C-alpha cells in the first residue's frame, strides 16, 4: 500500500512525533511504500490571504504535500488536539493546499461539488490532555473539522484514534498506545 504520513505537530520530539515514527517504522517493516512530511520542517505561508478570490501560488513544500496526497492510497496524520482542534500550522497547511481543482471542484451552480480525492482512506492519530470520552461528551468530536469537513469534503474516508489523557499517562498505558499504533502501521490502517 502507498502510505503518506504527515506529522501535524511543529515539534518532532513530541508524543505526536513518536506516534508518526512508530507508524512509519511498522509500515516500512511490513513492506508498504511510505512517504512522510513534517509540518514543522515545511516552509509556507499558512494564511490564505484572499480566500479563493485569488489563488496564492503554492510554495514547493505545499506542491510536495499535494503530490504526496495524490500518490497515496492511505494518509496518516499525527497531531495533538489543542483547544479541541488541530494546531494552527496544520490548519494553515490545509487552508493553503486544499484548493479547488486539487481536492474538490465546485459545480457551476455552486450548490454541489465533485470530490477529487475519492478512493483514499485516512487515519488520524491524535492525543489530548483529557480523556477522549470527556471531549466527545462536552464538545463533540475534536477531529470532526479535519475528518469530515476537510478530508471528507474531498472524498477521503477517515478513521480516528484518540489517545488521552496524554500528560498523565502511565508508562504501561503509553506502551499499549504504541503497540496499537504499531499494529495500525503494520496493517496499513
C-alpha positions in Angstrom: 0.0 0.0 0.0 1.1 3.6 -0.7 1.1 5.4 2.7 1.7 9.1 3.2 2.4 10.2 6.8 2.1 13.8 7.9 3.3 14.9 11.3 1.0 17.8 12.1 2.9 19.0 15.2 5.6 21.6 14.5 7.9 19.8 17.0 9.0 16.3 16.1 10.3 15.5 19.6 6.8 15.0 21.0 4.2 12.3 21.5 2.8 13.0 18.1 6.2 12.7 16.5 6.8 9.4 18.3 3.4 8.1 17.0 4.5 9.1 13.5 7.9 7.4 13.9 6.3 4.2 15.2 3.7 4.1 12.4 6.3 4.7 9.8 8.7 2.1 11.1 6.0 -0.6 11.3 4.6 0.3 7.8 8.1 0.1 6.2 8.8 -3.2 8.0 5.5 -4.6 6.6 6.6 -3.7 3.1 4.4 -0.7 2.5 5.7 2.2 0.4 5.9 5.2 2.7 6.4 9.0 2.2 6.5 11.4 5.0 6.4 15.1 5.7 6.7 17.0 9.0 4.7 20.3 9.0 7.4 21.8 11.3 10.0 21.3 8.6 7.8 22.7 5.8 8.2 26.3 4.6 5.0 28.0 3.5 2.7 30.9 4.4 -0.1 29.3 6.4 -2.5 32.2 5.7 -4.9 32.1 2.8 -4.9 35.9 2.4 -7.8 36.4 0.0 -9.7 33.2 0.3 -10.4 31.7 -3.1 -10.9 35.1 -4.8 -7.2 34.9 -5.8 -5.4 31.6 -5.5 -1.9 32.1 -4.0 0.9 30.3 -5.7 1.8 27.2 -3.7 5.3 27.1 -2.3 7.4 24.0 -3.1 6.6 22.2 0.2 2.9 22.7 -0.5 3.3 21.3 -4.0 5.1 18.3 -2.5 2.3 17.8 0.0 -0.3 17.8 -2.8 1.8 15.3 -4.8 2.1 13.1 -1.7 -1.7 13.2 -1.2 -2.3 12.4 -4.9 0.2 9.5 -4.7 -1.2 8.0 -1.5 -3.8 5.3 -1.1 -3.8 5.9 2.7 -2.9 9.1 4.6 -1.9 9.1 8.2 -1.9 12.4 10.2 -0.5 12.5 13.7 -1.1 15.6 15.7 -2.1 16.8 19.2 -5.6 18.2 20.0 -5.2 21.7 21.2 -8.4 23.6 22.3 -10.5 20.8 20.8 -8.9 21.4 17.3 -5.8 20.8 15.3 -2.7 23.0 15.7 -2.9 26.3 13.7 0.0 25.4 11.4 -1.7 22.2 10.4 -4.9 24.0 9.7 -2.9 26.6 7.7 -1.5 23.8 5.6 -5.0 22.7 4.6 -6.1 26.2 4.1 -3.4 26.8 1.6 -3.1 23.4 -0.1 -6.7 22.0 -0.1 -7.6 24.0 -3.2 -10.4 23.9 -5.8 -9.1 21.8 -8.7 -6.9 19.7 -6.3 -9.2 18.4 -3.5 -12.6 19.4 -4.9 -14.4 21.2 -7.7 -17.5 23.2 -7.2 -20.3 22.7 -9.7 -21.2 25.8 -11.9 -24.4 26.4 -9.9 -22.4 26.4 -6.6 -24.6 24.0 -4.7 -22.6 20.8 -5.0 -19.1 19.8 -5.6 -17.0 16.9 -7.0 -14.8 15.1 -4.5 -11.5 14.8 -6.3 -9.6 12.6 -3.8 -12.1 9.7 -3.7 -10.8 6.2 -3.2 -8.3 7.2 -0.5 -8.5 6.4 3.2 -7.0 8.2 6.2 -6.2 7.6 9.8 -5.9 10.5 12.3 -3.8 9.6 15.3 -4.2 12.2 17.9 -3.5 12.8 21.6 -5.3 15.0 24.1 -4.7 16.1 27.6 -8.3 15.0 28.5 -10.0 11.6 28.3 -11.4 11.3 24.8 -14.8 10.4 26.1 -14.9 13.6 28.1 -14.1 15.7 24.9 -16.9 14.0 23.0 -19.3 14.5 25.8 -18.5 18.1 26.4 -17.7 19.4 22.9 -18.4 16.7 20.3 -15.7 15.2 18.1 -12.5 17.1 18.3 -11.4 15.6 14.9 -14.6 16.4 13.0 -13.2 19.5 11.3 -10.3 17.5 9.8 -12.0 14.2 9.3 -15.4 15.3 8.0 -15.2 18.9 6.7 -11.7 18.8 5.2 -10.8 15.2 4.2 -14.4 14.0 3.8 -15.2 17.1 1.7 -12.6 15.8 -0.8 -13.9 12.2 -0.7 -11.4 10.7 1.8 -12.9 8.1 4.2 -11.3 8.8 7.6 -11.0 6.9 10.9 -9.7 8.4 14.1 -7.7 7.1 17.0 -7.5 9.5 20.0 -5.2 8.7 23.0 -5.6 10.5 26.3 -5.1 11.9 28.8 -1.6 12.3 27.3 0.3 14.1 30.0 -0.8 12.0 33.0 -0.4 8.5 31.4 1.5 5.6 33.0 4.4 4.0 31.1 2.4 0.8 30.8 -0.6 2.5 29.2 1.7 4.5 26.9 3.3 1.2 25.8 -0.2 -0.1 24.9 -0.8 3.1 22.8 2.5 2.5 20.9 1.6 -1.2 20.3 -1.7 -0.1 18.8 0.0 2.4 16.5 2.5 -0.2 15.5 -0.4 -2.6 14.6 -2.0 0.2 12.6 1.2 0.8 10.7 1.9 -2.8 10.0 -1.6 -3.4 8.6 -1.7 0.0 6.7 -4.8 1.2 8.5 
